[in-house]
Amino acid sequence: MKRAVERTVGRTARRPGWLRRNRLALAAVAVLLPATLAITSANEWSTSLAASPSRPVDVAAGDTVQYGPSRWHVEKTARVSATSAVGQERDLPAGTDLLVVTVRVDPRELVEGAASGGCIARLEEHGGPGPARSWGSASANPITLAGPGPEFTSCSSEQVSPYSFDAEFVVPADAGDGATLSVGIAVVDEFPAYLRMDLD
């Protein structure tokens, strides 16, 4: 009886453990899991970038450029302080400026008289000492401006002939100090490319 118990104990002691028996499978998981996660993340990141305005096409101040079915040009830029008469009339928050960018759109490539498409306008600050910043147009933000505003504040999908719109941005008073301000124009059909047009 004693020998039988010793034989059983000896056999149990010599039998490899679970980790040892499954070491190849565990090694495969250790190699394949990070690779699978990396590939999946890369695919999702690539899809996300392709579905958003993520590749700027830089345009020097004053230049006209073809983008999508239209030609684009920044006609003028006006800046209004919150402390000015116009700033008070528009009820700007303290410490901000209203930047109005007038953009000319020439829908040259119309399909059977169709109107030009819509766009997204953003103001970008880059090349300065601090981190890059950007602001959406006031017409799409929760800030409500008082007083008379422009007729068109973004691209119009109803226009079939050249027109202009005034993109309004409420920005901190220090926006553009030591940095370049650009208006970003993005058309969904042209993603991920978008225009980044420098302002004077």
C-alpha positions as CSV (number, residue, x, y, z in Angstrom):
1,M,0.0,0.0,0.0
2,K,2.8,2.3,0.9
3,R,4.6,1.6,-2.4
4,A,1.4,2.2,-4.4
5,V,1.0,5.6,-2.8
6,E,4.7,6.4,-3.4
7,R,4.3,5.4,-7.1
8,T,1.2,7.6,-7.4
9,V,2.9,10.6,-5.8
10,G,6.0,10.1,-8.1
11,R,3.8,10.0,-11.2
12,T,2.0,13.1,-10.2
13,A,5.2,15.0,-9.5
14,R,6.6,14.1,-12.9
15,R,3.5,15.1,-14.9
16,P,4.0,18.5,-16.5
17,G,1.9,21.5,-15.2
18,W,-0.8,23.3,-17.1
19,L,1.5,26.2,-18.1
20,R,4.1,23.8,-19.4
21,R,1.5,21.8,-21.4
22,N,0.0,25.0,-22.9
23,R,3.2,27.0,-23.4
24,L,3.0,27.0,-27.2
25,A,-0.6,28.2,-27.3
26,L,0.2,30.9,-24.8
27,A,3.2,32.0,-26.8
28,A,1.1,32.2,-29.9
29,V,-1.5,34.3,-28.1
30,A,1.2,36.6,-26.7
31,V,2.4,37.2,-30.3
32,L,-0.9,37.3,-32.2
33,L,-3.0,39.4,-29.8
34,P,-0.9,42.6,-30.0
35,A,-0.6,42.2,-33.8
36,T,-4.3,41.7,-34.2
37,L,-5.1,44.8,-32.0
38,A,-2.5,46.9,-33.9
39,I,-4.0,45.9,-37.3
40,T,-7.6,46.5,-36.2
41,S,-6.7,49.9,-34.7
42,A,-4.8,51.0,-37.8
43,N,-7.8,50.0,-40.0
44,E,-10.2,51.9,-37.8
45,W,-7.9,55.0,-37.6
46,S,-7.5,55.0,-41.4
47,T,-11.3,54.8,-41.9
48,S,-11.8,57.6,-39.4
49,L,-9.3,59.8,-41.1
50,A,-10.8,59.2,-44.5
51,A,-14.2,60.2,-43.2
52,S,-13.1,63.6,-41.8
53,P,-11.3,66.7,-42.9
54,S,-7.8,65.6,-41.9
55,R,-5.4,66.4,-44.8
56,P,-5.0,70.2,-45.3
57,V,-4.3,71.7,-48.7
58,D,-2.5,74.9,-47.9
59,V,-3.5,78.0,-49.9
60,A,-1.5,81.3,-49.6
61,A,-3.3,84.5,-48.7
62,G,-5.0,86.0,-51.7
63,D,-4.8,82.9,-53.9
64,T,-7.8,81.3,-55.7
65,V,-7.9,77.5,-55.7
66,Q,-10.0,74.8,-57.3
67,Y,-11.5,72.4,-54.7
68,G,-14.2,69.9,-55.5
69,P,-16.6,71.4,-58.2
70,S,-15.9,75.0,-57.2
71,R,-13.2,77.7,-57.1
72,W,-12.6,79.4,-53.7
73,H,-11.1,82.7,-52.8
74,V,-10.9,84.7,-49.5
75,E,-12.1,88.2,-50.5
76,K,-11.6,90.0,-47.2
77,T,-11.3,89.6,-43.4
78,A,-12.7,91.9,-40.8
79,R,-12.0,91.8,-37.0
80,V,-14.3,93.4,-34.4
81,S,-13.4,93.8,-30.8
82,A,-16.0,93.1,-28.0
83,T,-15.5,96.6,-26.7
84,S,-16.2,98.3,-30.1
85,A,-19.7,99.7,-31.0
86,V,-20.2,96.8,-33.4
87,G,-19.0,94.3,-30.9
88,Q,-21.5,95.6,-28.3
89,E,-24.3,95.6,-30.9
90,R,-23.5,92.0,-31.7
91,D,-23.3,91.2,-27.9
92,L,-19.8,89.6,-28.0
93,P,-18.6,88.0,-24.8
94,A,-15.9,90.0,-22.9
95,G,-12.4,89.2,-24.0
96,T,-13.4,88.0,-27.5
97,D,-13.2,89.3,-31.0
98,L,-15.5,88.6,-33.9
99,L,-13.6,87.5,-37.0
100,V,-15.6,87.7,-40.3
101,V,-14.1,85.9,-43.3
102,T,-15.7,86.7,-46.6
103,V,-15.2,83.7,-49.0
104,R,-16.0,83.8,-52.7
105,V,-17.4,80.6,-54.2
106,D,-17.5,80.0,-57.9
107,P,-19.3,76.7,-58.7
108,R,-17.7,76.1,-62.1
109,E,-18.4,72.4,-62.6
110,L,-22.2,72.1,-62.3
111,V,-23.9,68.9,-63.3
112,E,-27.0,69.7,-65.4
113,G,-27.5,73.0,-63.5
114,A,-27.2,71.5,-60.1
115,A,-26.3,73.8,-57.2
116,S,-22.9,73.7,-55.5
117,G,-22.7,71.5,-52.4
118,G,-22.5,72.5,-48.8
119,C,-19.3,72.9,-46.7
120,I,-18.0,73.2,-43.2
121,A,-16.0,76.3,-42.3
122,R,-13.5,76.4,-39.4
123,L,-10.9,79.0,-38.2
124,E,-7.5,77.5,-37.5
125,E,-4.5,79.0,-35.7
126,H,-1.2,77.3,-36.3
127,G,2.5,78.0,-36.4
128,G,2.6,79.9,-33.2
129,P,4.4,79.4,-29.9
130,G,1.5,77.6,-28.3
131,P,-0.6,74.5,-29.4
132,A,-2.7,74.8,-32.5
133,R,-6.3,76.0,-31.9
134,S,-9.5,76.0,-34.0
135,W,-13.0,77.4,-33.8
136,G,-16.2,76.5,-35.5
137,S,-18.4,79.2,-37.1
138,A,-20.6,81.2,-34.8
139,S,-23.7,80.0,-36.8
140,A,-23.0,76.4,-35.7
141,N,-22.0,77.1,-32.1
142,P,-24.1,77.8,-29.0
143,I,-23.0,81.5,-28.9
144,T,-25.9,83.5,-30.2
145,L,-24.9,86.8,-31.8
146,A,-27.2,89.7,-31.6
147,G,-27.8,92.4,-34.2
148,P,-27.9,92.0,-38.0
149,G,-25.8,89.2,-39.3
150,P,-24.7,88.3,-42.9
151,E,-27.2,86.8,-45.4
152,F,-25.0,83.7,-46.0
153,T,-22.8,82.4,-43.1
154,S,-21.7,79.3,-44.9
155,C,-21.8,77.6,-48.4
156,S,-25.2,77.6,-50.0
157,S,-26.4,74.4,-51.7
158,E,-29.0,76.5,-53.6
159,Q,-26.6,78.7,-55.5
160,V,-25.8,77.9,-59.1
161,S,-23.8,81.1,-59.9
162,P,-20.8,82.7,-58.1
163,Y,-21.6,84.1,-54.6
164,S,-19.9,85.1,-51.4
165,F,-20.6,84.1,-47.8
166,D,-19.4,85.6,-44.5
167,A,-18.1,83.0,-42.0
168,E,-18.2,84.5,-38.5
169,F,-16.0,83.2,-35.7
170,V,-16.0,84.3,-32.1
171,V,-12.4,83.9,-30.9
172,P,-10.2,84.9,-27.9
173,A,-8.8,88.4,-28.3
174,D,-5.3,87.0,-28.5
175,A,-6.1,84.7,-31.4
176,G,-3.5,85.0,-34.1
177,D,-0.8,86.7,-31.9
178,G,2.4,85.3,-33.2
179,A,0.6,82.7,-35.3
180,T,-1.1,82.2,-38.6
181,L,-4.8,82.3,-38.9
182,S,-6.5,80.3,-41.7
183,V,-10.0,79.5,-42.7
184,G,-10.6,75.8,-43.3
185,I,-13.1,74.9,-45.9
186,A,-14.2,71.2,-46.0
187,V,-16.6,69.6,-48.5
188,V,-17.8,66.1,-47.5
189,D,-17.3,64.6,-51.0
190,E,-13.6,65.7,-50.9
191,F,-12.7,64.2,-47.5
192,P,-10.0,63.7,-46.2
193,A,-8.7,66.8,-48.1
194,Y,-9.8,70.2,-47.1
195,L,-8.7,73.8,-47.9
196,R,-6.6,75.7,-45.3
197,M,-6.6,79.3,-46.7
198,D,-4.3,81.7,-45.0
199,L,-5.7,85.1,-43.9
200,D,-4.0,88.5,-44.4
